[in-house]
Structure formats: structure tokens, C-alpha cells
């Protein structure tokens, strides 16, 4: 199967980046604006700090503008979220509710390491130089 899909690696990577950024953006929107659903009550530093990173970071990753830096910062935020809100409750992500934070952390770390790829503002900017 991997040989059949290998020729689509740039496209599937771009889709992963776009979808991960898009979903992360809505977590920030939820924290900051209560849309599309009301957020859980949290201290102001989480609401405004994490919400801002998620909103702006998600948008930048999705469109692929400074995607490596945005993904790196977003990955760090998710590592902090995991260890402050989930990891202290139970060592297993499935038990402590932190599997989404852990997954985002490593998806964004992968994006930070690989860059924006195709279908991104970063790629368009590189072509125009």
C-alpha cells in the first residue's frame, strides 16, 4: 500500500497540515469567543494565552505561513497543556483525557520539522523569490 500512496506524499502531508491547523484554530476560537461551542471555564491565562496560540497558530499552520515556527510554538503549548492539565492525573493518555493534546503536540512537532510543504503561503513565497 505504501508504494501506491508514496507518489501522493506531498499532497497527503499538506492535507494533514491544513486539517490539523484548521481544527486547532477552532479550539482557540472556542476559548476566546465561545464559538462554535462554549469553552470550559479556565483561568484567564489559559483562556487568553492558550486560546491566542491556538487561534493564531492554527490559522498560520493551516495556510502555511511561517508554519514551522507556528507549529513549533503550538507543539510546545500542547506539551505544556498535557503535563499541566492531564499528565499529572494519570500516566496513561487514554485515562487522563490527554490523548488529543499529545497527538497535537507530535503532529505539530512533525510539521515544525518538515515545514509547510506544498499548498502553502510559505511555498508560494519561496517560488516568487
MARVEX-773992 format. One record per residue: residue number from 1; residue in one letter; chain; y, z, x of N, C-alpha, C in turn. Coordinates in nm, 3 decimals. Atoms other than C-alpha are relative to their C-alpha. Layout:
REM MARVEX-773992
<node NUM; a; A; <Y; Z; X>; <Y; Z; X>; <Y; Z; X>>
...
END
This chain:
REM MARVEX-773992
<node 1; x; A; <-0.119; 0.000; 0.082>; <0.000; 0.000; 0.000>; <0.125; 0.000; 0.086>>
<node 2; x; A; <-0.121; -0.010; -0.081>; <0.247; 0.086; 0.275>; <0.040; -0.135; 0.058>>
<node 3; x; A; <-0.033; 0.132; -0.054>; <0.222; -0.266; 0.420>; <0.068; -0.086; -0.106>>
<node 4; x; A; <-0.060; 0.080; 0.107>; <0.308; -0.419; 0.082>; <0.144; 0.044; -0.027>>
<node 5; x; A; <-0.134; -0.051; 0.029>; <0.614; -0.197; 0.040>; <0.092; 0.004; 0.123>>
<node 6; x; A; <-0.078; -0.014; -0.123>; <0.727; -0.198; 0.406>; <0.120; -0.094; 0.001>>
<node 7; x; A; <-0.113; 0.094; -0.002>; <0.944; -0.505; 0.354>; <0.114; 0.044; -0.090>>
<node 8; x; A; <-0.104; -0.054; 0.089>; <1.136; -0.311; 0.088>; <0.053; 0.135; 0.046>>
<node 9; x; A; <-0.043; -0.131; -0.050>; <1.202; -0.005; 0.306>; <0.151; 0.018; -0.005>>
<node 10; x; A; <-0.145; -0.022; 0.009>; <1.580; -0.061; 0.332>; <0.048; 0.020; -0.144>>
<node 11; x; A; <-0.041; -0.012; 0.141>; <1.611; -0.104; -0.045>; <-0.045; 0.134; -0.060>>
<node 12; x; A; <0.048; -0.126; 0.057>; <1.395; 0.198; -0.133>; <0.075; 0.119; 0.061>>
<node 13; x; A; <-0.080; -0.106; -0.062>; <1.584; 0.412; 0.118>; <0.138; 0.007; -0.066>>
<node 14; x; A; <-0.131; 0.002; 0.066>; <1.915; 0.302; -0.036>; <-0.009; 0.059; -0.140>>
<node 15; x; A; <0.016; -0.056; 0.134>; <1.785; 0.385; -0.383>; <-0.017; 0.151; 0.005>>
<node 16; x; A; <0.016; -0.145; -0.013>; <1.676; 0.730; -0.266>; <0.135; 0.065; 0.028>>
<node 17; x; A; <-0.132; -0.054; -0.033>; <2.022; 0.792; -0.114>; <0.091; 0.001; -0.122>>
<node 18; x; A; <-0.087; 0.012; 0.117>; <2.204; 0.671; -0.426>; <-0.040; 0.100; -0.109>>
<node 19; x; A; <0.046; -0.090; 0.106>; <1.990; 0.869; -0.671>; <0.019; 0.146; 0.041>>
<node 20; x; A; <-0.019; -0.139; -0.045>; <1.995; 1.189; -0.461>; <0.147; 0.039; -0.007>>
<node 21; x; A; <-0.143; -0.028; 0.007>; <2.373; 1.168; -0.429>; <0.050; 0.011; -0.142>>
<node 22; x; A; <-0.039; 0.000; 0.141>; <2.417; 1.089; -0.798>; <-0.041; 0.130; -0.068>>
<node 23; x; A; <0.048; -0.123; 0.062>; <2.205; 1.386; -0.907>; <0.073; 0.122; 0.055>>
<node 24; x; A; <-0.071; -0.111; -0.063>; <2.375; 1.619; -0.658>; <0.143; 0.010; -0.054>>
<node 25; x; A; <-0.134; 0.006; 0.056>; <2.715; 1.508; -0.788>; <0.006; 0.075; -0.133>>
<node 26; x; A; <-0.001; -0.065; 0.132>; <2.622; 1.629; -1.138>; <-0.021; 0.150; 0.010>>
<node 27; x; A; <0.009; -0.145; -0.020>; <2.526; 1.973; -1.003>; <0.140; 0.056; 0.026>>
<node 28; x; A; <-0.138; -0.043; -0.025>; <2.882; 2.001; -0.871>; <0.086; -0.007; -0.124>>
<node 29; x; A; <-0.075; 0.014; 0.125>; <3.026; 1.872; -1.197>; <-0.032; 0.113; -0.096>>
<node 30; x; A; <0.040; -0.110; 0.088>; <2.828; 2.133; -1.385>; <0.066; 0.131; 0.043>>
<node 31; x; A; <-0.060; -0.124; -0.048>; <2.955; 2.415; -1.163>; <0.151; 0.002; -0.022>>
<node 32; x; A; <-0.146; 0.003; 0.003>; <3.319; 2.304; -1.159>; <0.058; -0.023; -0.139>>
<node 33; x; A; <-0.059; 0.041; 0.128>; <3.369; 2.158; -1.506>; <-0.084; 0.036; -0.123>>
<node 34; x; A; <0.087; -0.032; 0.112>; <3.078; 2.284; -1.718>; <-0.053; -0.123; -0.071>>
<node 35; x; A; <0.048; 0.126; 0.057>; <2.974; 1.923; -1.775>; <-0.102; -0.062; 0.093>>
<node 36; x; A; <0.039; 0.028; 0.137>; <2.722; 1.786; -1.866>; <-0.062; 0.120; -0.073>>
<node 37; x; A; <0.051; -0.121; 0.063>; <2.592; 2.138; -1.933>; <0.070; 0.120; 0.063>>
<node 38; x; A; <-0.065; -0.119; -0.054>; <2.736; 2.484; -1.888>; <-0.079; 0.054; 0.119>>
<node 39; x; A; <0.063; -0.055; -0.119>; <2.665; 2.636; -1.549>; <-0.031; 0.148; -0.021>>
<node 40; x; A; <0.028; -0.144; 0.000>; <2.511; 2.977; -1.491>; <0.120; 0.072; 0.059>>
<node 41; x; A; <-0.109; -0.080; -0.056>; <2.763; 3.250; -1.420>; <-0.031; 0.030; 0.146>>
<node 42; x; A; <0.017; -0.024; -0.143>; <2.814; 3.282; -1.046>; <0.134; 0.048; 0.056>>
<node 43; x; A; <-0.127; -0.039; -0.063>; <3.071; 3.435; -0.812>; <0.087; -0.122; 0.027>>
<node 44; x; A; <-0.095; 0.111; -0.018>; <3.383; 3.223; -0.760>; <-0.028; -0.079; 0.127>>
<node 45; x; A; <0.023; 0.073; -0.125>; <3.291; 3.137; -0.400>; <-0.117; -0.097; -0.015>>
<node 46; x; A; <0.110; 0.092; 0.024>; <2.968; 2.980; -0.523>; <0.047; -0.112; -0.092>>
<node 47; x; A; <-0.046; 0.101; 0.095>; <3.128; 2.805; -0.818>; <0.089; -0.102; 0.068>>
<node 48; x; A; <-0.097; 0.093; -0.058>; <3.415; 2.656; -0.621>; <-0.043; -0.054; 0.136>>
<node 49; x; A; <0.047; 0.047; -0.131>; <3.262; 2.638; -0.272>; <-0.117; -0.096; -0.012>>
<node 50; x; A; <0.118; 0.085; 0.015>; <2.919; 2.505; -0.359>; <0.027; -0.116; -0.095>>
<node 51; x; A; <-0.031; 0.107; 0.096>; <3.049; 2.309; -0.657>; <0.079; -0.113; 0.064>>
<node 52; x; A; <-0.079; 0.102; -0.068>; <3.301; 2.127; -0.438>; <-0.085; -0.082; 0.097>>
<node 53; x; A; <0.089; 0.071; -0.093>; <3.041; 2.042; -0.172>; <-0.092; -0.092; -0.079>>
<node 54; x; A; <0.093; 0.079; 0.079>; <2.802; 1.919; -0.440>; <0.069; -0.119; -0.066>>
<node 55; x; A; <-0.072; 0.109; 0.065>; <3.061; 1.712; -0.627>; <0.043; -0.106; 0.101>>
<node 56; x; A; <-0.049; 0.096; -0.098>; <3.225; 1.551; -0.325>; <-0.113; -0.054; 0.088>>
<node 57; x; A; <0.112; 0.044; -0.083>; <2.913; 1.542; -0.108>; <-0.091; -0.096; -0.074>>
<node 58; x; A; <0.084; 0.089; 0.079>; <2.708; 1.388; -0.387>; <0.063; -0.137; -0.019>>
<node 59; x; A; <-0.070; 0.127; 0.017>; <2.971; 1.122; -0.450>; <-0.001; -0.081; 0.129>>
<node 60; x; A; <-0.003; 0.071; -0.128>; <3.005; 1.035; -0.081>; <-0.138; -0.052; 0.040>>
<node 61; x; A; <0.136; 0.045; -0.031>; <2.628; 1.017; -0.032>; <-0.039; -0.117; -0.091>>
<node 62; x; A; <0.038; 0.105; 0.095>; <2.580; 0.806; -0.346>; <0.064; -0.134; 0.033>>
<node 63; x; A; <-0.067; 0.127; -0.032>; <2.840; 0.546; -0.249>; <-0.017; -0.038; 0.146>>
<node 64; x; A; <0.024; 0.030; -0.140>; <2.752; 0.571; 0.118>; <0.126; -0.005; 0.084>>
<node 65; x; A; <-0.124; -0.009; -0.078>; <3.095; 0.665; 0.254>; <-0.007; 0.129; 0.081>>
<node 66; x; A; <0.020; -0.115; -0.090>; <3.071; 0.895; 0.557>; <-0.127; 0.075; -0.044>>
<node 67; x; A; <0.121; -0.056; 0.059>; <2.722; 0.950; 0.420>; <-0.073; 0.095; 0.094>>
<node 68; x; A; <0.068; -0.088; -0.094>; <2.579; 1.104; 0.737>; <0.061; 0.138; 0.004>>
<node 69; x; A; <-0.069; -0.129; -0.002>; <2.842; 1.378; 0.752>; <-0.013; 0.071; -0.134>>
<node 70; x; A; <0.010; -0.061; 0.133>; <2.838; 1.436; 0.377>; <-0.141; 0.055; -0.023>>
<node 71; x; A; <0.139; -0.044; 0.017>; <2.457; 1.460; 0.379>; <-0.030; 0.121; 0.088>>
<node 72; x; A; <0.022; -0.114; -0.090>; <2.459; 1.696; 0.678>; <0.058; 0.128; -0.058>>
<node 73; x; A; <-0.064; -0.118; 0.062>; <2.703; 1.934; 0.508>; <-0.075; 0.041; -0.127>>
<node 74; x; A; <0.075; -0.029; 0.123>; <2.512; 1.907; 0.179>; <-0.135; 0.063; 0.033>>
<node 75; x; A; <0.127; -0.058; -0.043>; <2.186; 1.981; 0.360>; <0.019; 0.146; 0.039>>
<node 76; x; A; <-0.029; -0.139; -0.038>; <2.339; 2.293; 0.511>; <0.029; 0.088; -0.119>>
<node 77; x; A; <-0.028; -0.078; 0.120>; <2.471; 2.405; 0.176>; <-0.130; 0.034; -0.074>>
<node 78; x; A; <0.127; -0.025; 0.069>; <2.123; 2.370; 0.027>; <-0.088; 0.098; 0.077>>
<node 79; x; A; <0.074; -0.099; -0.079>; <1.969; 2.567; 0.315>; <0.055; 0.140; -0.028>>
<node 80; x; A; <-0.062; -0.129; 0.032>; <2.219; 2.848; 0.251>; <-0.037; 0.041; -0.142>>
<node 81; x; A; <0.035; -0.031; 0.139>; <2.153; 2.826; -0.125>; <-0.144; 0.049; -0.010>>
<node 82; x; A; <0.140; -0.042; 0.005>; <1.779; 2.851; -0.067>; <-0.014; 0.143; 0.050>>
<node 83; x; A; <0.023; -0.131; -0.061>; <1.798; 3.154; 0.161>; <0.082; 0.112; -0.062>>
<node 84; x; A; <-0.077; -0.108; 0.063>; <2.065; 3.342; -0.033>; <-0.042; 0.024; -0.145>>
<node 85; x; A; <0.030; -0.015; 0.143>; <1.952; 3.276; -0.391>; <-0.149; -0.001; -0.032>>
<node 86; x; A; <0.141; 0.017; 0.035>; <1.580; 3.206; -0.369>; <-0.096; 0.063; 0.101>>
<node 87; x; A; <0.095; -0.039; -0.104>; <1.406; 3.276; -0.039>; <-0.018; 0.148; 0.020>>
<node 88; x; A; <0.013; -0.146; -0.016>; <1.472; 3.649; -0.044>; <-0.085; 0.061; -0.111>>
<node 89; x; A; <0.077; -0.052; 0.114>; <1.287; 3.687; -0.377>; <-0.150; -0.011; 0.019>>
<node 90; x; A; <0.142; 0.027; -0.017>; <0.951; 3.542; -0.276>; <-0.010; -0.108; 0.107>>
<node 91; x; A; <0.007; 0.101; -0.106>; <0.833; 3.336; 0.023>; <-0.038; -0.141; -0.048>>
<node 92; x; A; <0.047; 0.129; 0.048>; <0.696; 3.052; -0.193>; <0.102; -0.066; -0.093>>
<node 93; x; A; <-0.102; 0.068; 0.081>; <0.946; 2.798; -0.333>; <-0.038; -0.015; -0.148>>
<node 94; x; A; <0.040; 0.014; 0.140>; <0.743; 2.747; -0.650>; <0.017; 0.130; -0.076>>
<node 95; x; A; <-0.014; -0.130; 0.064>; <0.756; 3.119; -0.721>; <0.145; 0.046; -0.009>>
<node 96; x; A; <-0.137; -0.052; -0.003>; <1.121; 3.178; -0.630>; <0.101; -0.096; -0.062>>
<node 97; x; A; <-0.089; 0.095; 0.065>; <1.266; 2.874; -0.809>; <0.085; -0.082; 0.095>>
<node 98; x; A; <-0.083; 0.069; -0.098>; <1.400; 2.723; -0.489>; <-0.050; -0.136; 0.044>>
<node 99; x; A; <0.055; 0.128; -0.047>; <1.197; 2.404; -0.468>; <0.103; -0.113; -0.003>>
<node 100; x; A; <-0.102; 0.105; 0.005>; <1.493; 2.186; -0.573>; <0.098; 0.015; 0.116>>
<node 101; x; A; <-0.089; -0.023; -0.114>; <1.720; 2.345; -0.311>; <-0.068; -0.043; 0.130>>
<node 102; x; A; <0.073; 0.039; -0.121>; <1.452; 2.297; -0.044>; <-0.014; -0.153; 0.009>>
<node 103; x; A; <0.014; 0.146; 0.001>; <1.393; 1.936; -0.147>; <0.132; -0.068; 0.033>>
<node 104; x; A; <-0.132; 0.055; -0.031>; <1.766; 1.853; -0.148>; <0.033; 0.021; 0.148>>
<node 105; x; A; <-0.030; -0.030; -0.139>; <1.801; 2.022; 0.192>; <-0.063; -0.104; 0.092>>
<node 106; x; A; <0.069; 0.091; -0.091>; <1.543; 1.796; 0.355>; <0.027; -0.147; -0.030>>
<node 107; x; A; <-0.041; 0.138; 0.032>; <1.636; 1.477; 0.168>; <0.134; -0.029; 0.066>>
<node 108; x; A; <-0.131; 0.020; -0.061>; <1.995; 1.521; 0.283>; <-0.008; 0.003; 0.152>>
<node 109; x; A; <0.019; -0.001; -0.145>; <1.881; 1.605; 0.635>; <-0.052; -0.136; 0.048>>
<node 110; x; A; <0.051; 0.134; -0.031>; <1.687; 1.277; 0.639>; <0.112; -0.104; -0.006>>
<node 111; x; A; <-0.113; 0.093; 0.014>; <1.995; 1.087; 0.516>; <0.098; 0.019; 0.115>>
<node 112; x; A; <-0.091; -0.027; -0.112>; <2.209; 1.258; 0.781>; <-0.053; -0.062; 0.129>>
<node 113; x; A; <0.060; 0.055; -0.121>; <1.965; 1.145; 1.049>; <-0.003; -0.152; 0.000>>
<node 114; x; A; <0.017; 0.146; 0.008>; <1.927; 0.787; 0.925>; <0.127; -0.075; -0.036>>
<node 115; x; A; <-0.122; 0.068; 0.041>; <2.276; 0.711; 0.796>; <-0.011; -0.057; -0.139>>
<node 116; x; A; <-0.010; 0.048; 0.138>; <2.380; 0.534; 0.480>; <-0.095; -0.115; -0.031>>
<node 117; x; A; <0.085; 0.116; 0.024>; <2.176; 0.216; 0.521>; <0.073; -0.106; -0.081>>
<node 118; x; A; <-0.058; 0.111; 0.075>; <2.229; -0.090; 0.303>; <0.061; 0.051; -0.131>>
<node 119; x; A; <-0.062; -0.030; 0.129>; <2.423; -0.096; -0.025>; <0.092; 0.122; 0.011>>
<node 120; x; A; <-0.087; -0.114; -0.021>; <2.682; 0.145; 0.113>; <0.137; -0.047; 0.049>>
<node 121; x; A; <-0.135; 0.026; -0.051>; <3.052; 0.156; 0.191>; <-0.002; 0.000; 0.152>>
<node 122; x; A; <0.010; -0.004; -0.146>; <2.962; 0.251; 0.549>; <-0.050; -0.132; 0.056>>
<node 123; x; A; <0.054; 0.128; -0.047>; <2.757; -0.069; 0.588>; <0.102; -0.111; -0.018>>
<node 124; x; A; <-0.102; 0.101; 0.025>; <3.033; -0.280; 0.434>; <0.114; 0.013; 0.102>>
<node 125; x; A; <-0.105; -0.022; -0.100>; <3.289; -0.124; 0.669>; <-0.045; -0.047; 0.137>>
<node 126; x; A; <0.052; 0.043; -0.131>; <3.065; -0.193; 0.970>; <-0.003; -0.153; 0.009>>
<node 127; x; A; <0.003; 0.147; 0.001>; <3.030; -0.562; 0.868>; <0.139; -0.058; 0.015>>
<node 128; x; A; <-0.135; 0.055; 0.001>; <3.406; -0.606; 0.833>; <0.071; 0.019; 0.135>>
<node 129; x; A; <-0.065; -0.024; -0.129>; <3.483; -0.485; 1.186>; <-0.030; -0.109; 0.097>>
END
